[in-house]
Amino acid sequence: MKTSMSRRKFLSGVAAGASVLAMPAIGKGPIKVQMTQAGVPDGSGMFLYVAKNKGYFKERGIDISIGRGTGSIAAAQNVASRNFDFALAAGSAAFLQSAKGTPLVQLGVAQYDSTMGVAVRRDGGIDSPKDLAGKTLGSTVTSGEYPFLDLWANNVGLDLSQVTRLQLDYQVRNRGLLTKEVDAISAFAGSSIPSLAVQNVDTKFFPYSRADLLLYGLSLITRPDKLKDDRELCKAMTEAMLEGLGFSIRKPGEALDAFSAEVKEIGMSKSGRRQTEIGFGIYTIMSLDAPELEKGLGWQDPESLKKQADLVMKYAAEEGDTLPDVDQLFTNDFVGNVRLTADEIAAAKKNFAEYKQYAA
């Protein structure tokens, strides 16, 4: 039986440690920026709305508008096609879009684990991935984790030919596990598990990252021409986002209140708030052991990115796709100012410890 963090504990947050950032002058008046995210507002991107609510964009001369998305691939395509200048989307989607001839640049990563994996019910008799043999697995073929499912199965010693596979629409995938139509689903823990948890479905999750298959989560992306022509804006966008992320990790209760103020339908629903809380908690707890944190929030490890790019090209790209030099597809120029101290990381691990049960 899962136990929920008490409101008093959640509101207490982690020891505060405000970051002092230089505020770049990017113009005489506010610059209107419309960006898109990978999906609907939830725990995965809570920190964006926190940054908006706390004025981190505004104090940098940015009038931000955050649009809702229909997936990381769609978000990446929208930036590539100039419908938006910025997006918060999975880095793997940015690599995939770049391989198709319209390069994108990652300005900073928000999550060091995508939380891709396979979810099962704890009452389903599946204690390890190999127990999926003879069971039914539901997947959405357009979902970001799907292309890597075969590799995960191989790494954990599961023969997928012994598993009954069902294709489920994104809108009904979670319901399949809820109603026991399937025994398992492939999904992102940070996005799917919260909605199941608030419906009292007790789940166990097998993360891809525990099977030597690590992919970063959401990153701030733009086009190379935008980075070249408007570096100050790119810097301001990155630092505002990361300041919002740092605040959310240090003070999750206050961050949830700020998010609820920006996304009214969440604030009006107790289950919506709890779902957001769990989602952000999952993404956070799965990132806190990342060695990249020593370089500051948002820092991207070049060697890790090259390995991730290889995975994308091998398992997600189509014939004819060609990925440019990975070194040209990311920059660490604007990260490093927002840092968590060793004490803050330790406090965060303690504060977010309950969310381990949803992600492992």
N, C-alpha and C positions, 0 to 999 in steps of 0.2 A: 504493500500500500504506500503510495507516494505521500510525502508530507510537504505542505506548502510553507514557504518562508513567511513568518508572521509579518504583518504590515509594518509593525514597529521596527523590526530588524531590517526589512527591505528599505524603509525610508531612511534608516540610519546610514546606509551606504558604506562606502569605503573611505578611509582617511583622505580628506581633501588635500589637494596639492595643485593649486592653480598654475597654469602655464602662462608665462609672460611672453607674448609674441609681438614682434614689430608689425605694425599695421601698414602695409604697402599703400602708397598713393596710386590708385589706378585710374584716377580721373577727377574732374571737378564736381561731377554730379553722380548720383547712383547709376550703376550699370545694371540694366535689366538682364537677368540670365534665366532662361527657361531650361531646366535640365530634366531628364527622365530617369526613372529608376527601373529595376528589373520587374517589379510586380506592384502589388497593392501595398499601402503602408502597413508594416508589421515590425516585429522585433529585429528583423535582419537589417533594416535601414533606419531604426529609431533615431540614431545619433544625428542623421541629416536634419530631422525635424527639431531635434534639440538645438542644433547649431543655429537653425533659423529662429527658434523661439528665444534663445539666449542672446541673440543679436550678433553672433559671430560673423555672419555674412554681412550684415548691415554695417558693422563698424569697419569693415574692409571696403565699403563703397559698393556693395552688391545688393541689388533688390532681387532676391531669389524666388523662383516659382518651381515647385517640384511636381512633375507630372507622374501619373501612375503608368505602370508598364504591363506588358504581357509576356515577360520572359527576358532573360539576359541576351539571347540572340537578337530578339527584336529591338532591344535597347541599343545594342551595338550597331545594328543596321541603321537605326535612326540617327545615330551620331555620324556614321559613315556617309549617309545620304543628306546630311546637313539639316535635318529636321530639328536637331538639337546640337548644341556645342559640347555638352557634357552629359555623361550618364554614370549611374552607379550600377555596375553589372559585373557578372562573373568574369574573371580574367581569362578563363578558357574561351568564353564567347568572343572576347576581344582578339585573342589569337586566331580563332577560327575566321573571323571577319577579315583580319589582316591577310590570312592565307588566300582569301578569295579576291584579293587585289585592291582592297581599300584599307590601308594600314590604320591602326588606332594605337594610341599611346596611353599606357597606364601611368597615372600621376602619383598614385599611392594606394596601398591595399588596406582594406578595413578589417579583413578577417583572414587569419593565416590557415584556416581549415574551412573548406567549402561546406563541410558537414554532409557530403554525399555518402550514401550508404543504403542499407537495407533494414527496414523496420518490421518487427513481428510483434504479435501479442504475447505477453508473458504467460498467458494461460494456454498457449498453443502448442506446448511441448517442444519448442525449438530453442535449444540452449546454445547451439553453435551453428555457424553457417552450413556445415555439412549436414545438419539435421533438416535442411530444406529439401533434400532428396525425397521425392515422393509427395512433395507439397505443391501448393499453387502460389505463383508469384505474379503480382500485378505491376505493370510498368506503363509509363507514358513515354512513347518513343521520342517525343520532342523535348522531353525534360533533360536538363543538363547532365544528370548522372547516368542516363541510359547508355550512351556510347561506351562507357567504361565498365559496364556490368560484367562482360565476359572476362575482362582482365581481372577484376576483383574475384570472380568465381575461381579463376585459375590460381590466383595467389592464395586463396583459402582452401584449396583442394576440393571444391565443389564441382561436380559434373552437371552442368546446366541441362544436359539432355535428359536427366532424371527428374527435372522440375517441369511442372506444367506452367506454361507461360501465357498470361493474358494481357492484352493491350487495353488499357483503361484511359479514358479521357482525364485530363488534369483535374477537372471539376469533381470527378467521382472516384479518383484514386484512393483518397483517404477513406471514403465511405466504404470501399471494398474491404478494408481491414476492419472498419467499425462493425459492419454487418457480417463479417466472417465469410464473405464471398471468396476472399483470397486469404492465404495464410501469411503472406508477406507482401510488402511493396518496396520497390526501389524509390528513393526520394532524397530530399535534403532534410536532415533532422531539424535544422533551425526553422524550416518553413512548414513541414508537415506534422511533426510531433506535437507542437503546441495546440493545434486545433483538435487533435485526438485526445490530448491530456485534459482539456477543459470539458470533454465529453466522457471523462472517466474511463478512457481506454488505456490500460496499463501496457506500456510497450517496452520492448528491448530493441536496441539499435546496434547494428554492426557497421561501424564507420569504414569507409574505404581507406582512410588514412592509417588505420590500424593494420592494414594489409599491404603496406608499402605502396600506397597509391594516394599520394598527397597532392591536392590541388588547392590553390588559394581560393578564397571566397570573393566577396564583392570588392571591386576596385573602382576608383574614380578614373574614367577614361575620357579622352578627347581625341581630336585629329592632329596629326603632325603639323599641319599648317596653322592650327589654332595655337599650338604650343610655340611655334616659331614667331607668329605675329603678335601674340598677346601673352607673353610670359608672366607679366605681373598679375593678370587676371587668373591664369592657371595656378600661380603661387597662392593667390588669395583664396581661391576655391578649395585648394588642397588643405591649406592650413585651417580654414574655417571648419571643414569637414572633420579633420583630425582633432581639433579642439572640442568639437561636439562629441566625438568618440571618447576622448579622454574624460570629459565631464561625466558621460554616461557610465563609464566603468567605475569612476570614483564615487559617484553619487547616483546610483541607479534609481532610487525612489524619486528623487527630484527630476531625474531625466524622464521617468515615466509620466510624471505630472506634466512636464513640458510637452512631451509627445501628445498626450491626451488633449492638451489645450490647442494644439495645431490640427489634430485629426479628431474632430468633434465626435464622430460616431464611436471611436474607441473610448473616449472619456465617458460616454453615456452608458457603456456596457461593462459590467463587472467581469464578465467572461472575456471581453475584448482586451481589457487591461491585463488580465492574467495571461492571456495568450501572448500578448506582446512581451510581457515580463519573461515568460518561459523562453520565447524565441530569442530574445537578446541574451538571456542567460546561457543558452546552449552555445550560441556563436562565441560568446565571451570565454566561457570555461574551456572551449576547445582550442582557443588561441593563446591562452596565457602561458603555455610552456614553450612557445615559439622562440627560438634563439634570436630571431629578427628584432624582438622587442628591445634588445640591448642597444640598437641603433635608433630607437624612437618609433612611435606609432607610424605606420604607413610604409616603413622601409621595406624594400623588396630585394630579396637575395638573388643576385644574377644567376648563380648556378642552379638554384631551385627553379627559377623561371625557365631556364633552358630545358630542364628535365620535364617541366609541365608542358612546354611547347611541343616537345617530342611526343608526349602522350596524346596531345590534341591532334597532331598530324597523323599519328599512327591509328588512332581509334575513332576520331570524330571527323577528320577532313575527308573530302571527296577527291576522286581522281582529277588531276589537273590543278589542285590547290597547291600553292607554293608559299611557304612562309618566309618573309624577309628576315634579315638579321635580327635576332631577338634583342640585341643591344639597342636597336633603334625603336623598340616597341615599349619601352618603359623608361622612366627617369626617377631618380631619387633626389633630384635637385631641390625639391620643395618639402622634403620630410626631415625629421630630426629635431624640430623645435618642440614638439609635444611628446613628452616622455613620461613613463611611469617609473618611479623609483623602485628599488628592490622591495622596500617595505610596502609600497602601494600594490605591487604585484602579489606579494604574499597576502596582503589584506583582501585583495580581489579574489584570490583563489579560495580563501576562507568564506568570503561573502557569497560567492557564486557556486560553492561546493554542491549544493542540492541539485544543481542542474546536470551533474554528471550522470545521474540515474536515467536521464532522458537520452543520453548520447553515447552510452557504452553498455 
